[in-house]
Structures are given as C-alpha cells and as structure tokens.
C-alpha cells in the first residue's frame, strides 16, 4: 500500500535547512581548508544532515508517537530537497559563480590587457564599477547597502533566472528518462542505497552492529588525523592522503604517468554497491591507460611525466581527446539506443489523446516533459542570443552540455565512483579544439567564455541528483511522483537565492582578494578570463590530434557497447572505459580494486545472502567517512581552522 506524504513536513523542515546549508557551504568551502562537502556523488553535507535528522526523527517517534514523526517517503523528499539545493550551491555551480562576475574587471590592468576584451562581454558580467567592487575584494563592507545591491541586482537576477531555467530543462529530461532506466533497464542507482537504508522504518539501519563497526573505522582514523594536525604528538594514519608511487623513478617508468596510492573508506563502500564486471573493467582500463602511457614514452611519442591529460595535449594516447569522443558518444548513445522509446514518448506528447503518464504518477506527463524541455532549451538560447551571441553558439554549447549531462547521469545510474571529476570534458574545450580559436570572432569567444563558469567542474552536477530523487522516492513504494516536481523547483529557487546572498555577503565581509578566503574559488572564478586571454593572444587552428583522439574514444565506446549487447557476459564495460578517460578514477582506483576483490570473494564463497548480510558494514564505511568529515568540517568552519581534509585528498 502506498504511503501518504504530508508534504508540509519535509517542506517546513527542508527550507530552513537549505538556507543554513547555503551558509555552511559558503563559510566552509570558500573560507577554510577543511573537507569539501559538495564534491562526492552522495554529498557529504546531505549525508550528515540526513543522518542527524533520521536520529532526531526516531527520538520524536519514541517521545511523541508515530504521527509526529516523518515516515520514509517524507524523509526521502527532505533528502531530495537538500540534495538539489546543495548541488546548486556547491562546487562548479554557485561555488564558482560570484568571483567569476567581478574578477574580469577588478583584476584587469595594463599588464594583462583584460580591458581590451571587456566590450565583447555580455551585460550579465558585472558590475564594472571598481568602487562597487572594492568592498567585494577588500572586505569589511556590507553587501546589503542599497547602492551595492542595486549595482549587483541585474547580473545576479539574470543568472539566477538562467540557472533556474537550466534546472527546469534538465528536470524535464530526467522525467523522460526515469521509466526507461528504472522500470525497463533496471539500473541499480547505487548512490541512493544509503539514504534508502538509513530511512527505513521496518528494520532501521542504525540497529545493525555491522553498520557501526564500519562507521567506527573512518570515524576513528579521521578523528586521529584531525587531532594530530592540531597536536603533532597524537598518532595519525592518513590513509586517504595521496602518495605518488612513481616519485623519483626514471625513464622509461616515469612514462606511466601519475599513480596515486590512497584509500577512502567511502570509496570501498560505494564500490561494494557496483557490479563486479564494472569494477573489474575499471581496474583493467586504468592499467591499460597507464600501459599506453608507458608505450608512448618508450617509443618517444609523448613526453614522460604525470601530465597525461589536458584538453590541448596532443600526445599519444590522446587521453583528453579520447574523453571528448567517449563522453559525447555516451550521451548520443542514450538517445540512439532509446530512439523507439523517445519516439513513442514524443508522439504521446504531441498527440491530443489523454496521456497515460497523467494517471501513472510520473513526475510530469509526456506532454509537460517534452514541451517543457524544448521551451526551456529555447529560452536559454534566447537569453544568450539576446545579449548579442550568434544563434549557433548557445545551441552548440548547451547541446554539448546536455549530452555531457546525459552521459554523467547514465554513468552515475550504473556506477558509484566517489567523485565524478570530469577534468577537461567541457563544451568550450571541445568547441575551441574542434573549430580552432582562430576561426572564432572576439565576440564569439567573449560570449563563449561567459558560459564557462558552470562548465568547469561537474562533481555537483544537478541532473544525476534529479533522477536519483525520483528513483529514491519511487523505491519507498510511493507511486505518485508528481508533487515532487514542485517541491524540487521550490528547493532549487530557495537554494539559488540563499546561496547567492550568502556568497555576496561573505565576500563583502571577508574580501575576495584577501587571505581570509580560499584562493581556489577565486582562481576558478578567473579561469574563464585567463582562458579568454589565451584564446585572443594566441589564436589556434583546429587541433588535428583532437579528431584522432575523439575518433578513438567514440569508436572504443561504440565497440564495447556493441560487444556488451551482442555477447551475454562480455566482461568489459564501456562505462568503465569512459570514466577512465577522465580524472574520475585516478584517486579511487585502489578503493574500487579492494571493493572488487572483497565483493567477488563474498559472492563466490558466500553467495548473495552473505553479500547482503555484509552490506551494512560497507554502508557504515560510507556513513562514517561522510559524517566524520562533515562533523570536523563544521568544527573547522566555526573555529576558522584549516583541518585535516578527508576529501579531496
């Protein structure tokens, strides 16, 4: 029987938490050097908050009775709201946004000649008055002074509308994919396993001793490492701190590139949730990549050293360029392999006949989802064109962005790599590599650079979280998902506004150009402008190596996909190959290898029953890793101390 949802419960609890979370993210990630809380596929901040709320909810149930407490679907709605708002406030999104707006003008000087290309920037980039920007960069000021708010109002509101329309467009696309991936293909969606188990009412996870045993391991280790950072006499065991295995080696072994040795308990826990063939494939393609680096160095086809990636690294085996072809191919393959499904879906959307999705509890009807996506995409293109960009530019940038989001959402639905760091996969990198910056005008390059800020880092990408929210709520037994759409839109709107306001007041009070802030965020705000300066200073033709690498990446992905569908039991996964063309597996290859060996042994010698019995221990590894990291993050945020970082290391 479907459980009812008292929507007011998660909304009333969620909106204040969203606002507080925006402040937490701002003051921890943009000020201190503590653990990043928005870079993992299950956000550290959200895991911590859901854990605390779940414990408090159990207490409420015990003291005040069943009616006073939230049931599992209501807790999952709260989880979805927090996840969406955290994604939008986090790294790669609003986390990079506000410095991007002002850096182009504040840091312009005769030495870097940035003033020369200011006329080519859209009006949304600003304000341009250095007296207004002075407080932002020097601090000891108040953003909420009327003249400052007025100067910032237009760019903040314009980009907030753009970001909310982008959220809606991806939400419509997520709705179109839910039935196919969950009900027809039965993808595992491993990221939602912990939230679902944590909120169960029949056999609560917190009663399982194996959970707390797994929880204790990262809790003790991370706490010792943090205390040792403050008091050096305390023993420490920084298992999650990267150690370069090839330091000091000479040719030809330095041709292997970078091989980092480190262990994340959460990485092992997530790996336990992934199919063994995908884990084996991640191991295989990781070492194949290193072997190709070695061969290329031995044959003098590439320079030795750790620089094996990059979107403009024309050296064998063209890993960065392979990534372009592989990720775009996965996005296109989602559309191609589902062409009959999408054709029928669009036919229902266009037809005047009653839509079966209206009665099946889908988040949106086929008509709403299809036309919502199409209108949203057109509005986004129109907003960019309205600022002077040519028609092709927003279509190309946003089209590539959608393909990347399709690919990322697909891979996160199958795998649980701890942090999907898609280094060097971006619309601007692909377009300038394929077209050549020398073939683009200053106006085109200026508008292209203004769209870089939300395409630098996809670790907090919102589309995978949207689809996982639908899946998680459906797995609680809830059939009607339609009200969730409005709740997610509300969470997104509140999350965007609160994050922007937290950011602005933080920088005006602390000073973006002072030692009071995390310089990484300021530098990432500079990336679009450094990139634009490079494009204009050294125009380049199309990269011939890009076509070779993209062809290889696309071809290998297509071949592996065909082999997996043609031969039952074919062991190599295209998802694993695609992930290994980026940095996504570099920091977690050892975690996933350990998980593969353990899971394989459990299934082989204990069977599926033993695997399920041991599952709480591995969920405990994830929970302990994240809760401990978040708790010490809060301590560092409050005290202003830069503590031991559990992520990223």
C-alpha positions in Angstrom: 0.0 0.0 0.0 1.3 3.4 -1.0 2.3 5.6 2.0 0.9 9.1 2.1 3.2 12.1 2.2 2.3 15.1 4.4 4.2 17.5 2.1 4.3 20.2 4.6 6.5 18.2 6.9 9.6 17.9 4.6 9.0 21.4 3.2 8.8 23.1 6.6 11.9 21.2 7.7 13.7 21.5 4.4 13.6 25.2 3.6 15.4 26.4 6.8 17.9 23.6 6.3 18.5 24.7 2.7 19.2 28.3 3.9 21.5 27.1 6.7 23.3 24.7 4.3 24.0 27.5 1.9 25.8 29.3 4.7 27.6 26.2 5.7 28.9 25.6 2.2 29.9 29.2 1.8 31.8 29.5 5.1 33.5 26.1 4.9 34.4 25.7 1.2 35.1 29.4 0.5 36.9 30.3 3.7 38.6 27.3 5.4 40.8 24.5 4.1 38.6 21.8 5.7 36.9 18.9 3.9 34.9 19.8 0.8 31.3 18.8 1.4 29.8 19.1 -2.2 32.2 17.1 -4.3 31.0 13.5 -3.9 28.3 11.7 -5.7 26.3 11.5 -2.5 27.1 14.9 -1.0 28.9 14.7 2.4 26.8 17.6 3.7 23.5 15.9 2.8 24.6 12.5 4.2 25.4 14.2 7.5 22.2 16.2 7.6 20.0 13.2 6.8 21.8 11.1 9.4 21.1 13.7 12.1 17.5 14.2 11.0 16.9 10.5 11.0 18.2 10.1 14.6 16.1 13.1 15.7 13.1 11.6 13.9 13.5 8.4 15.8 13.6 10.3 19.0 10.4 12.2 18.0 8.7 8.9 17.2 9.6 7.5 20.5 8.6 10.5 22.6 5.6 11.9 20.7 4.3 8.9 18.7 4.1 7.8 15.1 2.1 10.7 13.8 4.5 13.3 15.0 7.5 11.8 13.1 8.2 11.7 9.4 7.8 8.4 7.5 10.3 7.2 5.0 8.8 8.9 1.9 8.8 12.2 3.7 12.4 11.8 4.8 13.4 11.0 1.2 11.6 14.2 0.0 13.7 16.1 2.5 16.8 14.3 1.3 15.9 15.3 -2.3 15.3 18.9 -1.4 18.7 19.2 0.4 20.5 17.4 -2.4 19.1 19.7 -5.1 19.9 22.9 -3.1 23.4 21.6 -2.2 24.2 20.8 -5.8 23.3 24.3 -6.9 25.2 25.9 -4.1 28.2 23.7 -4.4 31.4 23.3 -6.3 31.2 24.1 -10.0 27.9 25.9 -9.7 27.3 28.9 -7.5 30.5 28.0 -5.7 32.4 29.4 -8.7 29.9 32.0 -9.7 30.3 35.2 -7.8 34.1 35.6 -8.3 33.5 34.9 -12.0 31.3 38.0 -12.2 33.7 40.5 -10.8 37.2 39.2 -11.5 37.2 40.3 -15.1 37.1 43.9 -14.1 38.8 44.0 -10.7 41.9 42.2 -11.8 42.2 44.0 -15.2 45.3 46.0 -15.6 47.8 47.2 -18.2 49.9 44.1 -17.7 47.2 41.6 -18.6 45.3 43.8 -21.1 42.0 42.4 -20.0 40.4 45.8 -20.7 40.7 45.2 -24.4 38.1 42.5 -24.4 35.6 44.0 -21.9 33.4 45.4 -24.8 32.9 41.8 -26.1 31.5 40.5 -22.8 27.7 40.3 -22.3 26.0 42.8 -20.0 25.3 40.0 -17.4 29.0 40.0 -16.5 29.4 42.8 -14.0 29.1 45.2 -12.3 32.1 47.0 -13.8 32.5 49.9 -11.4 35.6 49.3 -9.3 34.2 51.4 -6.4 31.3 48.9 -6.2 33.7 46.0 -6.4 36.1 47.4 -3.8 34.2 46.0 -0.9 33.8 42.6 -2.6 37.6 42.2 -2.9 38.9 44.2 0.1 36.3 43.2 2.6 35.0 44.9 5.7 31.9 46.0 3.9 28.2 45.1 3.7 26.6 43.8 0.6 23.1 44.8 1.7 23.8 48.5 1.3 21.2 49.9 -1.2 23.7 51.2 -3.8 25.7 47.9 -3.7 22.5 45.7 -4.0 21.3 47.9 -6.9 24.6 47.6 -8.8 24.6 43.8 -8.5 20.9 43.2 -8.9 20.8 42.8 -12.7 23.6 40.2 -13.1 22.5 38.2 -10.1 18.8 38.1 -11.1 19.6 37.4 -14.7 21.9 34.5 -13.9 19.5 33.2 -11.2 16.8 33.0 -13.9 19.2 31.4 -16.3 20.2 28.8 -13.7 16.6 28.1 -12.7 15.5 27.6 -16.4 18.5 25.3 -16.8 17.4 23.3 -13.8 13.9 23.0 -15.2 15.1 21.9 -18.6 17.2 19.1 -17.1 14.3 18.2 -14.7 12.1 17.6 -17.8 14.8 15.4 -19.3 15.2 13.5 -16.1 11.5 12.8 -16.1 11.7 11.4 -19.6 14.4 9.0 -18.6 13.1 7.7 -15.3 10.8 5.0 -16.6 13.2 3.7 -19.2 16.2 3.5 -16.9 14.5 2.4 -13.7 11.5 0.3 -14.8 12.7 -1.1 -18.2 16.5 -1.3 -17.9 16.5 -1.8 -14.1 19.7 0.2 -13.5 21.0 0.0 -9.9 21.3 3.6 -8.9 23.8 2.7 -6.2 24.1 6.3 -4.8 20.6 6.2 -3.3 21.2 2.9 -1.5 22.4 4.6 1.7 19.6 7.2 2.0 17.0 4.5 1.5 18.5 2.1 4.0 19.1 4.9 6.5 15.4 6.0 6.5 13.8 2.5 6.6 11.2 2.1 9.3 10.8 -1.7 9.4 14.4 -2.7 10.2 16.4 0.6 10.8 20.0 0.5 9.7 21.1 2.2 12.9 20.2 -1.0 14.9 22.7 -3.1 12.9 26.0 -3.7 14.7 27.9 -4.2 11.4 26.9 -0.6 10.4 28.5 0.8 13.5 31.6 -1.4 13.1 32.1 0.0 9.6 31.2 3.5 10.8 33.9 3.4 13.5 36.8 2.7 11.2 36.8 6.1 9.3 35.5 7.9 12.4 38.5 6.9 14.5 41.1 7.3 11.7 39.8 10.7 10.5 39.5 12.0 14.1 43.0 10.9 14.9 44.3 12.5 11.7 42.5 15.8 12.5 43.7 15.9 16.1 47.2 15.1 15.0 47.1 18.1 12.8 46.5 20.2 15.9 48.7 18.2 18.3 51.5 16.6 16.4 52.3 14.1 19.2 49.0 12.3 18.5 49.5 9.3 16.2 47.9 9.6 12.7 47.0 7.3 9.9 46.3 9.4 6.8 45.2 6.5 4.6 43.3 8.9 2.3 46.2 11.2 1.6 47.6 10.7 -1.9 51.1 9.3 -2.2 52.7 9.3 -5.6 54.0 5.8 -6.2 56.4 6.9 -9.0 58.2 9.7 -7.3 61.9 9.6 -8.3 61.6 7.0 -11.0 63.5 7.4 -14.2 62.7 6.6 -17.8 61.0 4.6 -19.1 59.0 4.0 -15.9 58.2 7.7 -15.5 56.2 7.3 -18.7 53.4 5.5 -16.7 52.2 8.9 -15.6 50.7 9.5 -12.2 49.9 6.5 -10.0 48.5 7.6 -6.6 48.2 5.3 -3.6 45.4 6.2 -1.2 42.3 4.6 0.4 39.0 6.2 1.1 36.6 4.0 3.2 33.7 5.6 1.4 35.3 4.6 -1.9 35.4 1.0 -0.8 31.8 1.2 0.5 30.5 2.6 -2.8 32.5 0.1 -4.8 30.7 -2.7 -2.9 27.4 -1.4 -4.4 28.7 -1.6 -8.0 28.5 -4.7 -10.3 31.7 -6.8 -10.2 32.1 -6.6 -14.0 32.2 -2.8 -13.9 34.7 -2.9 -11.0 36.9 -5.3 -13.0 36.6 -3.1 -16.1 37.6 0.0 -14.1 40.8 -1.9 -13.0 41.5 -3.1 -16.5 41.1 0.2 -18.2 43.0 2.1 -15.5 46.1 -0.1 -16.1 45.6 -0.1 -19.9 45.8 3.7 -19.8 49.0 3.6 -17.8 50.4 0.9 -20.1 49.7 3.1 -23.2 51.4 6.0 -21.5 54.4 3.8 -21.0 54.5 2.6 -24.6 54.1 6.1 -25.9 57.1 7.3 -23.8 59.2 4.3 -24.7 58.6 5.0 -28.4 59.1 8.7 -28.0 55.5 9.5 -28.9 54.9 11.5 -25.7 56.9 13.3 -23.0 57.3 11.4 -19.8 55.7 12.6 -16.6 52.4 12.9 -14.9 50.8 15.3 -17.5 48.8 12.6 -19.3 45.6 14.6 -19.6 44.5 18.0 -20.8 42.1 19.3 -23.4 45.0 20.5 -25.5 47.6 17.8 -25.0 48.3 16.5 -28.5 50.4 13.5 -27.3 49.8 9.8 -27.5 47.5 8.2 -26.4 45.4 11.5 -26.6 43.6 10.7 -23.4 42.0 14.1 -23.0 40.7 14.0 -26.6 39.5 10.4 -26.1 37.4 11.7 -23.3 35.7 14.2 -25.6 34.7 11.5 -28.0 33.8 9.0 -25.3 31.5 11.2 -23.3 29.7 12.7 -26.3 29.2 9.2 -27.6 27.6 8.0 -24.4 25.2 11.0 -24.5 24.4 10.3 -28.1 24.0 6.6 -27.4 21.4 7.3 -24.7 19.3 9.0 -27.4 20.1 6.4 -30.1 19.5 3.2 -28.1 16.3 4.7 -26.7 15.1 6.1 -30.0 12.0 3.9 -30.1 11.2 4.8 -26.5 11.7 8.5 -27.1 9.8 8.4 -30.4 6.8 6.9 -28.6 7.2 9.4 -25.8 7.3 12.4 -28.2 4.3 11.0 -30.1 2.3 11.0 -26.9 3.5 14.5 -26.1 2.3 15.8 -29.5 -0.9 13.8 -29.7 -4.2 15.2 -28.3 -5.2 11.9 -26.7 -5.1 11.6 -22.9 -1.6 11.0 -21.6 -1.2 7.7 -19.6 1.6 9.4 -17.6 -1.0 11.6 -16.0 -2.6 8.6 -14.3 0.6 6.6 -13.6 2.1 9.1 -11.2 5.1 10.1 -13.4 6.7 13.4 -12.3 5.5 15.1 -15.4 3.2 14.0 -18.2 4.9 13.3 -21.6 3.5 16.5 -22.9 4.7 18.5 -20.0 8.2 16.9 -20.0 8.8 17.2 -23.8 7.5 20.7 -24.3 9.0 21.8 -21.0 12.4 20.6 -22.1 12.1 22.2 -25.6 10.8 25.5 -24.4 13.4 25.6 -21.6 16.2 25.0 -24.1 14.8 27.7 -26.5 14.6 30.2 -23.6 18.2 29.5 -22.6 19.4 30.0 -26.1 17.3 33.1 -26.4 18.7 34.6 -23.3 22.3 34.2 -24.6 21.4 35.4 -28.1 19.6 38.4 -26.5 23.0 39.6 -25.2 24.5 39.6 -28.7 25.7 36.0 -29.2 25.2 34.4 -32.6 22.5 31.7 -32.9 24.9 28.8 -33.3 26.8 29.5 -30.1 24.2 28.8 -27.4 22.8 25.8 -29.4 26.3 24.3 -29.6 27.3 25.0 -26.0 24.0 23.9 -24.4 23.7 21.0 -26.8 27.1 19.6 -25.8 26.3 20.4 -22.1 23.1 18.3 -22.4 25.0 15.4 -23.9 27.5 15.5 -21.1 24.7 15.6 -18.5 23.1 12.6 -20.2 26.4 10.7 -20.1 27.1 11.6 -16.5 23.6 10.8 -15.3 23.8 7.4 -17.1 27.1 6.5 -15.5 26.1 7.6 -12.0 23.0 5.4 -12.5 25.3 2.4 -13.1 28.3 3.1 -11.0 29.2 4.9 -7.8 32.6 6.4 -8.4 33.1 8.6 -5.3 33.6 11.9 -7.2 32.9 12.3 -10.9 35.7 14.6 -11.7 35.3 15.1 -15.5 38.5 17.1 -15.9 38.9 18.5 -19.4 35.4 17.5 -20.7 33.5 20.7 -21.4 31.6 22.4 -24.2 34.2 25.3 -24.5 37.1 22.9 -24.6 35.5 20.7 -27.3 34.3 23.6 -29.5 37.7 25.5 -29.4 39.6 22.3 -30.0 37.5 21.2 -33.0 36.8 24.6 -34.5 40.0 26.4 -33.6 40.0 29.7 -31.7 41.5 31.4 -34.8 38.2 30.7 -36.6 36.0 32.4 -34.0 35.5 36.1 -33.6 36.3 38.1 -30.5 32.6 38.5 -29.9 32.0 34.7 -30.1 34.9 34.0 -27.8 33.7 36.6 -25.3 30.3 35.0 -25.1 31.8 31.5 -25.0 34.0 32.5 -22.1 30.9 33.8 -20.1 29.4 30.3 -20.2 32.5 28.6 -18.8 31.7 29.2 -15.1 29.1 26.3 -14.8 31.2 24.0 -17.1 34.4 23.8 -15.1 33.5 21.1 -12.7 30.6 18.6 -12.8 31.1 17.0 -9.4 28.0 18.7 -8.1 26.0 18.4 -11.4 22.3 18.6 -10.7 20.8 16.3 -13.3 22.0 13.0 -11.7 20.6 14.2 -8.4 17.2 15.0 -10.0 16.8 11.5 -11.4 18.0 9.9 -8.2 15.4 11.8 -6.3 12.7 10.3 -8.4 14.1 6.9 -8.1 14.6 7.1 -4.4 11.0 8.2 -3.8 9.6 5.5 -6.1 11.6 2.8 -4.2 9.9 3.8 -1.0 6.7 2.5 -2.5 5.4 5.9 -3.5 3.8 5.7 -6.9 2.7 9.3 -7.4 5.8 11.4 -8.0 4.1 14.5 -9.5 4.1 16.7 -6.3 7.8 16.2 -6.0 8.4 18.4 -9.1 7.0 21.5 -7.4 9.0 20.7 -4.2 12.2 20.4 -6.2 11.6 23.6 -8.0 10.9 25.4 -4.7 14.1 23.9 -3.2 16.1 25.0 -6.3 14.7 28.6 -6.2 15.4 28.9 -2.5 18.8 27.3 -2.8 19.9 29.6 -5.6 18.8 32.8 -3.9 20.1 31.9 -0.5 23.5 30.7 -1.9 23.9 33.8 -3.9 23.2 36.0 -0.9 25.5 34.0 1.4 28.2 34.3 -1.2 27.9 38.0 -1.7 27.8 38.9 2.0 30.7 36.5 2.7 33.0 38.2 0.1 31.9 41.7 1.1 32.7 41.0 4.7 35.9 38.9 4.2 37.3 40.3 0.9 37.8 38.0 -2.1 41.3 39.4 -2.6 42.4 38.9 1.0 43.9 36.0 2.9 40.5 35.4 4.6 39.2 33.3 1.7 40.0 30.1 -0.1 42.1 31.2 -3.0 41.0 28.2 -5.1 37.5 29.6 -5.5 38.9 33.0 -6.6 41.2 31.3 -9.1 38.4 29.2 -10.5 36.4 32.5 -11.0 39.4 33.7 -13.0 39.6 30.6 -15.3 37.1 32.0 -17.9 39.1 35.2 -18.2 42.5 33.5 -18.2 41.1 31.2 -20.9 39.7 34.1 -23.0 43.0 36.0 -22.8 44.8 32.9 -24.1 42.4 32.5 -26.9 42.8 36.1 -28.0 46.6 36.3 -27.5 47.4 33.0 -29.4 44.6 32.1 -31.9 45.0 28.5 -32.9 43.7 26.4 -35.8 41.6 23.2 -35.2 43.6 20.6 -33.3 44.3 17.7 -35.7 45.0 15.4 -32.7 41.6 16.2 -31.3 39.9 14.4 -34.3 42.2 11.4 -33.8 41.5 11.2 -30.1 37.8 11.8 -30.4 37.5 9.1 -33.1 39.3 6.6 -30.9 37.2 7.5 -27.8 34.0 7.3 -29.8 35.0 4.1 -31.6 36.0 2.2 -28.4 32.8 3.2 -26.6 30.7 2.1 -29.5 32.6 -1.2 -29.9 32.3 -2.0 -26.2 28.6 -1.2 -26.1 28.0 -3.4 -29.1 30.0 -6.3 -27.6 28.1 -6.0 -24.3 24.7 -6.2 -26.1 25.8 -8.8 -28.7 27.6 -11.3 -26.3 26.0 -12.1 -23.0 28.6 -12.0 -20.2 31.1 -9.9 -22.2 33.3 -8.7 -19.3 34.4 -5.2 -20.3 32.1 -2.3 -19.5 32.0 0.9 -21.7 31.2 2.9 -18.6 34.5 1.9 -17.0 36.4 2.9 -20.2 34.6 6.3 -20.3 35.3 7.0 -16.6 39.0 6.2 -17.1 39.4 8.8 -19.9 39.0 11.5 -17.2 40.4 12.0 -13.7 37.3 10.3 -12.1 39.2 7.0 -11.3 42.6 8.4 -10.6 42.0 9.0 -6.9 39.8 6.0 -6.3 41.2 3.1 -8.4 42.6 1.4 -5.3 39.3 1.7 -3.4 37.4 0.1 -6.2 40.0 -2.6 -6.7 39.7 -3.5 -3.0 35.9 -3.5 -3.3 36.1 -5.7 -6.4 38.3 -8.3 -4.6 36.1 -8.3 -1.5 32.8 -8.4 -3.3 34.0 -11.1 -5.7 35.1 -13.3 -2.8 31.9 -12.8 -0.9 29.7 -13.7 -3.9 31.9 -16.6 -4.9 32.2 -18.2 -1.5 29.2 -16.9 0.5 26.6 -16.2 -2.2 24.2 -13.4 -2.5 22.9 -14.0 1.0 26.3 -13.4 2.5 26.7 -10.3 0.3 23.5 -8.8 1.7 24.4 -9.7 5.3 27.7 -7.8 4.9 26.1 -4.8 3.2 25.6 -2.7 6.4 29.3 -2.8 7.1 30.1 -1.2 3.8 27.3 1.3 4.2 28.8 2.1 7.5 32.1 2.9 5.8 30.4 5.5 3.7 28.4 6.9 6.5 31.3 7.1 8.9 33.5 8.7 6.3 31.0 11.3 5.5 29.6 12.0 8.9 33.0 12.3 10.5 34.3 14.5 7.6 31.2 16.8 7.9 31.4 17.0 11.7 35.0 18.1 11.6 34.2 20.4 8.8 31.6 22.1 11.0 34.2 22.4 13.7 36.7 24.0 11.3 34.0 26.3 9.9 33.1 27.6 13.3 36.6 28.0 14.6 38.2 29.1 11.3 40.8 26.4 11.5 42.1 24.6 8.4 41.9 20.9 9.5 42.8 17.6 8.0 40.8 17.0 4.8 39.0 13.8 4.2 38.1 15.0 0.7 39.6 15.8 -1.7 42.9 14.1 -1.0 
